[in-house]
Amino acid sequence: MKSLEDGLKELKIEYSNIQLKTLNKYIGEVEMWNKRYGLVNASGETLVTKHILDSLTGVNHIREMKIHTLADVGSGAGLPGIPLSIFLPEMKISLIERSGKRVRFLRNVQILLGLKNVEIIEADLKDVTSRYDLVTFRAFKPIEPGIIQLLKNILAEGGKIVAYKARMENINQEIEMVKDLIQVEKIVSVSVPGLEDERNLVFYRS
């Protein structure tokens, strides 16, 4: 079993005791609310590996981009937005979620963890009017022309999209579908500690 600390070290993410405590508190809240709200289909070690550490594979790549605003679309249980916000405190992170019950969970967590850099937007993506330097999502929807257009609508000038994805076979199919709308800047293969599944970060630029 991979401990959370071991996972952070493998991902080369520097952390303080406060950040580790905050992340553990968040995991505890997901576990507690999951029983009633069905936020994620995982618990215990699987939750840490498949959802928390997976979300954090983007931290160092996003930090290198030197951006100021990030939107996590279809945030659900706050993945990857809340783990990112804990380790990117200088960045303003907006969690966009249309489900009322998930928004209630997110607002509770925001207050409990004291996440001052987090904003929660209860809305369908098509109704969002703010613009962001970076839009990211995980377990949202397959990339297809309609989704790409909605995502582009909330990108600031020069903005980028980072999609948390799995197998290259599926990624290549999605890229082919949207190649006339958006360009792929790069695809970064990432290794999630304790997880054998293939994982990739796909960077799009408008």
Backbone as CSV, one residue per row, in Angstrom:
resi,resn,N_x,N_y,N_z,CA_x,CA_y,CA_z,C_x,C_y,C_z
1,MET,0.839,-1.203,0.000,0.000,0.000,0.000,0.872,1.250,0.000
2,LYS,0.572,2.156,-0.912,1.280,3.429,-0.968,0.672,4.405,0.035
3,SER,1.511,4.998,0.869,0.998,6.042,1.748,0.888,7.330,0.940
4,LEU,0.089,8.236,1.447,-0.078,9.522,0.772,1.259,10.245,0.678
5,GLU,2.023,10.199,1.762,3.340,10.852,1.772,4.277,10.247,0.728
6,ASP,4.294,8.926,0.630,5.132,8.260,-0.370,4.720,8.673,-1.774
7,GLY,3.415,8.753,-1.985,2.909,9.145,-3.297,3.333,10.553,-3.677
8,LEU,3.249,11.483,-2.736,3.668,12.863,-3.003,5.156,12.923,-3.328
9,LYS,5.944,12.133,-2.601,7.385,12.120,-2.863,7.689,11.553,-4.248
10,GLU,6.971,10.500,-4.632,7.174,9.916,-5.963,6.799,10.903,-7.059
11,LEU,5.794,11.726,-6.799,5.378,12.731,-7.772,6.254,13.982,-7.732
12,LYS,7.222,13.965,-6.804,8.141,15.103,-6.637,7.383,16.395,-6.314
13,ILE,6.388,16.254,-5.445,5.614,17.410,-4.977,6.082,17.762,-3.566
14,GLU,6.620,18.950,-3.425,7.021,19.413,-2.100,5.769,19.776,-1.303
15,TYR,5.774,19.460,-0.023,4.587,19.723,0.775,4.971,20.062,2.210
16,SER,4.090,20.825,2.830,4.262,21.156,4.246,3.350,20.261,5.069
17,ASN,3.559,20.257,6.370,2.684,19.479,7.253,1.249,19.979,7.177
18,ILE,1.087,21.279,7.005,-0.257,21.853,6.908,-0.948,21.358,5.633
19,GLN,-0.217,21.341,4.528,-0.807,20.855,3.273,-1.184,19.381,3.372
20,LEU,-0.328,18.596,3.995,-0.625,17.174,4.156,-1.857,16.978,5.045
21,LYS,-1.930,17.741,6.110,-3.084,17.659,7.012,-4.363,18.077,6.279
22,THR,-4.276,19.133,5.482,-5.436,19.612,4.732,-5.900,18.564,3.726
23,LEU,-4.951,17.943,3.035,-5.295,16.920,2.054,-5.937,15.716,2.730
24,ASN,-5.412,15.305,3.874,-6.000,14.180,4.606,-7.412,14.508,5.093
25,LYS,-7.613,15.750,5.502,-8.947,16.176,5.945,-9.935,16.121,4.769
26,TYR,-9.475,16.538,3.600,-10.312,16.476,2.401,-10.688,15.032,2.078
27,ILE,-9.704,14.139,2.142,-9.973,12.722,1.880,-11.014,12.187,2.857
28,GLY,-10.900,12.575,4.117,-11.866,12.160,5.128,-13.272,12.644,4.810
29,GLU,-13.381,13.878,4.312,-14.694,14.424,3.948,-15.286,13.679,2.749
30,VAL,-14.450,13.364,1.767,-14.940,12.592,0.620,-15.467,11.235,1.099
31,GLU,-14.715,10.582,1.963,-15.129,9.276,2.500,-16.473,9.387,3.228
32,MET,-16.616,10.429,4.033,-17.825,10.581,4.838,-19.048,10.903,3.969
33,TRP,-18.906,11.843,3.051,-20.023,12.253,2.198,-20.322,11.223,1.113
34,ASN,-19.339,10.422,0.795,-19.504,9.447,-0.288,-20.621,8.448,0.006
35,LYS,-20.791,8.123,1.260,-21.802,7.134,1.645,-23.209,7.592,1.268
36,ARG,-23.423,8.900,1.352,-24.770,9.430,1.077,-24.891,10.012,-0.322
37,TYR,-23.788,10.600,-0.822,-23.853,11.340,-2.082,-23.277,10.580,-3.275
38,GLY,-22.561,9.488,-3.040,-21.978,8.739,-4.148,-21.054,9.584,-5.006
39,LEU,-20.120,10.288,-4.361,-19.249,11.228,-5.082,-18.276,10.520,-6.016
40,VAL,-17.643,9.465,-5.522,-16.700,8.694,-6.333,-16.899,7.216,-6.030
41,ASN,-16.572,6.383,-6.990,-16.740,4.947,-6.813,-15.440,4.342,-6.273
42,ALA,-15.046,4.815,-5.108,-13.784,4.358,-4.512,-13.737,4.761,-3.049
43,SER,-12.892,4.048,-2.293,-12.661,4.409,-0.898,-11.282,3.895,-0.496
44,GLY,-10.814,4.346,0.660,-9.540,3.863,1.190,-8.371,4.086,0.242
45,GLU,-7.556,3.039,0.088,-6.358,3.129,-0.745,-6.701,3.451,-2.201
46,THR,-7.814,2.887,-2.689,-8.210,3.130,-4.080,-8.553,4.600,-4.301
47,LEU,-9.224,5.199,-3.334,-9.545,6.626,-3.422,-8.268,7.455,-3.502
48,VAL,-7.311,7.156,-2.640,-6.052,7.908,-2.623,-5.302,7.763,-3.939
49,THR,-5.202,6.531,-4.424,-4.425,6.272,-5.638,-5.124,6.778,-6.894
50,LYS,-6.367,6.317,-7.119,-7.042,6.576,-8.387,-7.590,7.982,-8.515
51,HIS,-7.779,8.667,-7.399,-8.396,9.993,-7.471,-7.502,11.110,-6.940
52,ILE,-6.930,10.931,-5.764,-6.129,12.010,-5.175,-4.766,12.124,-5.863
53,LEU,-3.996,11.038,-5.870,-2.675,11.093,-6.497,-2.781,11.312,-8.002
54,ASP,-3.801,10.737,-8.613,-4.019,10.968,-10.039,-4.257,12.454,-10.325
55,SER,-5.079,13.084,-9.497,-5.336,14.523,-9.663,-4.055,15.335,-9.514
56,LEU,-3.163,14.883,-8.651,-1.951,15.646,-8.350,-0.838,15.454,-9.371
57,THR,-1.014,14.553,-10.343,0.011,14.403,-11.381,0.176,15.688,-12.190
58,GLY,-0.824,16.549,-12.159,-0.746,17.787,-12.934,-0.097,18.950,-12.212
59,VAL,0.153,18.830,-10.909,0.618,19.975,-10.115,1.863,20.641,-10.692
60,ASN,2.928,19.895,-10.859,4.185,20.505,-11.291,4.112,21.024,-12.718
61,HIS,3.356,20.343,-13.572,3.200,20.803,-14.954,2.429,22.120,-14.999
62,ILE,1.400,22.225,-14.178,0.603,23.458,-14.141,1.394,24.591,-13.502
63,ARG,2.147,24.288,-12.460,2.970,25.313,-11.811,3.953,25.936,-12.803
64,GLU,4.520,25.119,-13.661,5.487,25.611,-14.649,4.870,26.576,-15.652
65,MET,3.549,26.542,-15.802,2.878,27.392,-16.785,2.775,28.846,-16.330
66,LYS,2.991,29.083,-15.036,2.966,30.431,-14.472,1.683,31.188,-14.837
67,ILE,0.562,30.562,-14.561,-0.738,31.168,-14.838,-1.381,31.632,-13.534
68,HIS,-2.487,32.365,-13.663,-3.128,32.951,-12.478,-4.499,32.361,-12.173
69,THR,-5.229,31.943,-13.220,-6.589,31.443,-12.991,-6.786,30.085,-13.649
70,LEU,-7.520,29.229,-12.946,-7.780,27.870,-13.432,-9.233,27.520,-13.156
71,ALA,-9.882,26.896,-14.117,-11.243,26.404,-13.924,-11.252,24.889,-14.020
72,ASP,-11.823,24.243,-13.018,-11.997,22.794,-13.009,-13.445,22.532,-13.412
73,VAL,-13.639,22.029,-14.623,-14.977,21.879,-15.198,-15.555,20.508,-14.860
74,GLY,-16.835,20.502,-14.447,-17.454,19.253,-14.009,-16.737,18.710,-12.796
75,SER,-16.521,19.595,-11.830,-15.624,19.309,-10.708,-16.062,18.121,-9.847
76,GLY,-17.361,17.889,-9.743,-17.847,16.733,-8.978,-17.456,16.795,-7.516
77,ALA,-16.586,15.896,-7.099,-16.106,15.872,-5.714,-14.935,16.821,-5.502
78,GLY,-14.656,17.663,-6.525,-13.536,18.597,-6.407,-12.247,18.032,-6.967
79,LEU,-12.382,17.130,-7.937,-11.218,16.477,-8.516,-11.058,16.870,-9.987
80,PRO,-9.946,17.450,-10.367,-8.709,17.615,-9.599,-8.597,18.936,-8.836
81,GLY,-9.627,19.793,-8.913,-9.513,21.165,-8.431,-9.068,21.359,-6.997
82,ILE,-9.646,20.604,-6.055,-9.290,20.817,-4.651,-7.870,20.349,-4.339
83,PRO,-7.465,19.146,-4.741,-6.057,18.793,-4.520,-5.097,19.802,-5.163
84,LEU,-5.410,20.280,-6.364,-4.555,21.281,-7.011,-4.510,22.561,-6.184
85,SER,-5.657,22.977,-5.650,-5.712,24.236,-4.905,-4.859,24.187,-3.634
86,ILE,-4.740,23.007,-3.048,-3.949,22.865,-1.821,-2.466,23.077,-2.104
87,PHE,-2.016,22.634,-3.285,-0.590,22.725,-3.618,-0.267,23.878,-4.565
88,LEU,-1.282,24.601,-4.999,-1.084,25.796,-5.828,-1.836,26.962,-5.177
89,PRO,-1.468,27.322,-3.946,-2.238,28.320,-3.193,-2.215,29.719,-3.810
90,GLU,-1.232,29.978,-4.678,-1.124,31.293,-5.294,-2.070,31.449,-6.488
91,MET,-2.716,30.382,-6.890,-3.571,30.384,-8.071,-5.047,30.457,-7.664
92,LYS,-5.829,31.254,-8.397,-7.271,31.301,-8.155,-7.918,30.159,-8.934
93,ILE,-8.608,29.272,-8.218,-9.177,28.078,-8.831,-10.701,28.085,-8.672
94,SER,-11.381,27.989,-9.813,-12.840,27.969,-9.824,-13.321,26.550,-10.094
95,LEU,-14.210,26.064,-9.233,-14.789,24.733,-9.401,-16.169,24.897,-10.021
96,ILE,-16.328,24.440,-11.255,-17.601,24.589,-11.972,-18.354,23.267,-11.908
97,GLU,-19.532,23.306,-11.302,-20.319,22.081,-11.098,-21.809,22.429,-11.139
98,ARG,-22.575,21.659,-11.874,-24.001,21.968,-11.997,-24.888,21.196,-11.021
99,SER,-24.371,20.110,-10.423,-25.165,19.298,-9.499,-25.249,19.967,-8.129
100,GLY,-26.466,20.225,-7.684,-26.660,20.897,-6.405,-26.070,20.152,-5.228
101,LYS,-26.223,18.822,-5.196,-25.717,18.067,-4.048,-24.189,18.072,-4.026
102,ARG,-23.563,18.023,-5.212,-22.103,18.089,-5.248,-21.612,19.479,-4.866
103,VAL,-22.358,20.500,-5.263,-22.005,21.871,-4.874,-22.080,22.027,-3.368
104,ARG,-23.068,21.416,-2.726,-23.165,21.479,-1.262,-21.920,20.861,-0.626
105,PHE,-21.479,19.743,-1.173,-20.255,19.114,-0.673,-19.059,20.048,-0.864
106,LEU,-18.932,20.619,-2.037,-17.791,21.490,-2.330,-17.767,22.709,-1.416
107,ARG,-18.911,23.294,-1.165,-18.965,24.480,-0.295,-18.597,24.119,1.136
108,ASN,-19.051,22.962,1.585,-18.695,22.495,2.921,-17.179,22.320,3.032
109,VAL,-16.580,21.677,2.038,-15.137,21.429,2.049,-14.355,22.736,1.978
110,GLN,-14.824,23.647,1.148,-14.134,24.937,1.030,-14.041,25.646,2.376
111,ILE,-15.134,25.647,3.124,-15.166,26.289,4.441,-14.325,25.508,5.440
112,LEU,-14.502,24.198,5.469,-13.819,23.344,6.437,-12.301,23.413,6.270
113,LEU,-11.842,23.426,5.016,-10.400,23.423,4.753,-9.815,24.839,4.683
114,GLY,-10.681,25.843,4.696,-10.198,27.227,4.620,-9.504,27.532,3.304
115,LEU,-10.090,27.077,2.199,-9.481,27.266,0.878,-9.824,28.651,0.328
116,LYS,-8.988,29.616,0.642,-9.263,31.001,0.264,-9.063,31.257,-1.229
117,ASN,-8.340,30.372,-1.914,-8.093,30.561,-3.343,-9.109,29.829,-4.215
118,VAL,-10.162,29.288,-3.587,-11.156,28.507,-4.321,-12.477,29.258,-4.416
119,GLU,-13.062,29.219,-5.610,-14.393,29.773,-5.869,-15.250,28.648,-6.436
120,ILE,-16.493,28.565,-5.987,-17.393,27.516,-6.472,-18.498,28.142,-7.308
121,ILE,-18.649,27.632,-8.523,-19.651,28.159,-9.447,-20.676,27.062,-9.731
122,GLU,-21.904,27.271,-9.274,-22.970,26.308,-9.530,-23.644,26.685,-10.839
123,ALA,-23.268,26.024,-11.906,-23.789,26.372,-13.227,-23.446,25.298,-14.232
124,ASP,-24.239,25.255,-15.294,-23.894,24.437,-16.443,-22.784,25.164,-17.196
125,LEU,-21.904,24.400,-17.806,-20.763,24.995,-18.501,-21.194,26.049,-19.512
126,LYS,-22.275,25.823,-20.214,-22.714,26.761,-21.253,-23.149,28.106,-20.686
127,ASP,-23.399,28.168,-19.390,-23.858,29.414,-18.767,-22.734,30.191,-18.073
128,VAL,-21.523,29.660,-18.099,-20.383,30.320,-17.457,-19.867,31.426,-18.363
129,THR,-19.662,32.603,-17.796,-19.219,33.755,-18.599,-17.789,34.202,-18.286
130,SER,-17.230,33.750,-17.170,-15.856,34.120,-16.829,-14.879,33.418,-17.767
131,ARG,-13.656,33.967,-17.831,-12.624,33.380,-18.681,-11.386,33.069,-17.847
132,TYR,-10.686,32.008,-18.242,-9.601,31.481,-17.413,-8.348,31.209,-18.248
133,ASP,-7.201,31.317,-17.571,-5.924,31.011,-18.224,-5.825,29.533,-18.570
134,LEU,-6.392,28.703,-17.709,-6.323,27.251,-17.905,-7.646,26.621,-17.511
135,VAL,-8.120,25.717,-18.353,-9.312,24.929,-18.040,-8.878,23.474,-17.957
136,THR,-9.255,22.815,-16.898,-8.884,21.409,-16.741,-10.108,20.596,-16.358
137,PHE,-10.035,19.325,-16.616,-11.132,18.444,-16.222,-10.632,17.011,-16.167
138,ARG,-11.395,16.234,-15.440,-11.056,14.835,-15.212,-12.365,14.074,-15.086
139,ALA,-12.469,12.950,-15.783,-13.709,12.155,-15.717,-14.924,13.014,-16.056
140,PHE,-14.742,13.904,-17.043,-15.827,14.802,-17.438,-16.599,14.155,-18.585
141,LYS,-16.199,14.403,-19.812,-16.822,13.807,-20.988,-15.741,13.595,-22.039
142,PRO,-16.006,12.710,-23.015,-15.045,12.588,-24.117,-14.913,13.920,-24.840
143,ILE,-13.702,14.203,-25.327,-13.481,15.427,-26.085,-14.137,15.281,-27.453
144,GLU,-15.139,16.090,-27.706,-15.785,16.115,-29.017,-16.082,17.570,-29.359
145,PRO,-16.420,17.885,-30.622,-16.533,19.285,-31.047,-17.412,20.164,-30.160
146,GLY,-18.576,19.661,-29.732,-19.467,20.479,-28.895,-18.827,20.860,-27.577
147,ILE,-18.152,19.907,-26.937,-17.481,20.166,-25.659,-16.324,21.133,-25.851
148,ILE,-15.536,20.925,-26.896,-14.397,21.811,-27.146,-14.860,23.247,-27.333
149,GLN,-15.956,23.440,-28.040,-16.443,24.808,-28.258,-16.849,25.461,-26.944
150,LEU,-17.515,24.709,-26.069,-17.907,25.244,-24.767,-16.678,25.583,-23.921
151,LEU,-15.667,24.721,-23.971,-14.444,24.966,-23.208,-13.699,26.190,-23.756
152,LYS,-13.650,26.324,-25.061,-12.984,27.479,-25.674,-13.680,28.784,-25.287
153,ASN,-14.997,28.716,-25.062,-15.760,29.913,-24.704,-15.349,30.502,-23.361
154,ILE,-14.722,29.673,-22.500,-14.325,30.203,-21.198,-12.807,30.356,-21.074
155,LEU,-12.104,30.228,-22.185,-10.654,30.425,-22.175,-10.309,31.891,-22.367
156,ALA,-9.377,32.387,-21.560,-8.835,33.719,-21.781,-7.962,33.681,-23.032
157,GLU,-7.600,34.846,-23.537,-6.737,34.903,-24.715,-5.427,34.172,-24.421
158,GLY,-5.067,33.253,-25.311,-3.856,32.470,-25.096,-4.037,31.351,-24.093
159,GLY,-5.283,31.106,-23.675,-5.554,30.087,-22.665,-5.362,28.673,-23.181
160,LYS,-5.263,27.740,-22.249,-5.020,26.341,-22.586,-5.971,25.416,-21.834
161,ILE,-6.081,24.215,-22.356,-6.896,23.169,-21.736,-5.973,22.015,-21.372
162,VAL,-6.143,21.477,-20.182,-5.418,20.261,-19.793,-6.448,19.198,-19.433
163,ALA,-6.450,18.120,-20.203,-7.392,17.029,-19.968,-6.663,15.849,-19.333
164,TYR,-7.204,15.364,-18.225,-6.684,14.151,-17.590,-7.303,12.966,-18.335
165,LYS,-6.458,12.167,-18.988,-6.964,11.090,-19.828,-6.228,9.786,-19.563
166,ALA,-6.786,8.707,-20.127,-6.197,7.384,-19.911,-5.429,6.918,-21.146
167,ARG,-5.999,6.012,-21.926,-5.249,5.334,-22.977,-5.045,6.188,-24.223
168,MET,-3.863,6.070,-24.817,-3.531,6.825,-26.020,-4.458,6.481,-27.172
169,GLU,-4.915,5.255,-27.226,-5.830,4.851,-28.297,-7.064,5.751,-28.313
170,ASN,-7.647,5.977,-27.148,-8.833,6.836,-27.052,-8.482,8.303,-27.270
171,ILE,-7.324,8.704,-26.770,-6.883,10.091,-26.941,-6.737,10.422,-28.419
172,ASN,-6.133,9.535,-29.170,-5.931,9.773,-30.604,-7.254,9.902,-31.343
173,GLN,-8.236,9.129,-30.945,-9.566,9.232,-31.556,-10.195,10.588,-31.268
174,GLU,-10.049,11.056,-30.024,-10.607,12.354,-29.651,-9.902,13.494,-30.390
175,ILE,-8.588,13.416,-30.480,-7.813,14.447,-31.171,-8.257,14.554,-32.627
176,GLU,-8.500,13.425,-33.255,-8.935,13.413,-34.655,-10.282,14.116,-34.803
177,MET,-11.166,13.947,-33.825,-12.507,14.549,-33.895,-12.481,16.066,-33.792
178,VAL,-11.483,16.616,-33.083,-11.493,18.068,-32.817,-10.321,18.806,-33.465
179,LYS,-9.610,18.152,-34.361,-8.384,18.735,-34.912,-8.617,20.041,-35.660
180,ASP,-9.848,20.252,-36.156,-10.143,21.497,-36.874,-10.519,22.640,-35.936
181,LEU,-10.712,22.331,-34.656,-11.156,23.339,-33.685,-10.059,23.773,-32.726
182,ILE,-9.135,22.882,-32.432,-8.121,23.186,-31.417,-6.874,22.347,-31.680
183,GLN,-5.730,22.887,-31.275,-4.469,22.196,-31.504,-3.965,21.525,-30.236
184,VAL,-3.346,20.374,-30.407,-2.693,19.711,-29.284,-1.294,20.284,-29.144
185,GLU,-0.987,20.808,-27.975,0.348,21.353,-27.720,1.323,20.231,-27.358
186,LYS,0.866,19.351,-26.474,1.710,18.213,-26.082,0.876,17.204,-25.315
187,ILE,1.390,15.988,-25.261,0.786,14.929,-24.455,1.865,14.426,-23.509
188,VAL,1.577,14.479,-22.222,2.554,14.080,-21.215,2.097,12.781,-20.553
189,SER,2.898,11.753,-20.684,2.608,10.494,-20.006,2.962,10.643,-18.528
190,VAL,2.034,10.309,-17.653,2.283,10.448,-16.220,2.131,9.099,-15.532
191,SER,2.860,8.935,-14.466,2.813,7.704,-13.679,2.194,8.017,-12.326
192,VAL,1.094,7.367,-12.033,0.422,7.558,-10.744,0.951,6.514,-9.762
193,PRO,1.550,6.939,-8.657,2.083,5.974,-7.681,1.033,4.949,-7.259
194,GLY,1.384,3.672,-7.404,0.486,2.606,-6.999,-0.543,2.201,-8.035
195,LEU,-0.543,2.869,-9.194,-1.526,2.584,-10.240,-0.818,2.121,-11.502
196,GLU,-1.233,0.978,-12.025,-0.600,0.445,-13.235,-1.259,0.964,-14.505
197,ASP,-2.458,1.505,-14.402,-3.187,1.969,-15.584,-2.444,3.091,-16.302
198,GLU,-2.598,3.131,-17.619,-2.005,4.201,-18.421,-2.719,5.520,-18.143
199,ARG,-1.939,6.573,-17.910,-2.513,7.905,-17.672,-1.716,8.951,-18.444
200,ASN,-2.428,9.937,-18.991,-1.793,10.993,-19.773,-2.468,12.333,-19.488
201,LEU,-1.675,13.391,-19.608,-2.211,14.750,-19.570,-2.130,15.285,-20.988
202,VAL,-3.260,15.719,-21.519,-3.300,16.239,-22.886,-3.464,17.753,-22.828
203,PHE,-2.490,18.475,-23.360,-2.493,19.935,-23.347,-2.962,20.447,-24.708
204,TYR,-4.060,21.199,-24.700,-4.587,21.828,-25.908,-4.370,23.337,-25.820
205,ARG,-4.139,23.974,-26.961,-4.078,25.449,-26.985,-4.991,25.969,-28.081
206,SER,-5.672,27.056,-27.771,-6.643,27.612,-28.704,-5.950,28.448,-29.774
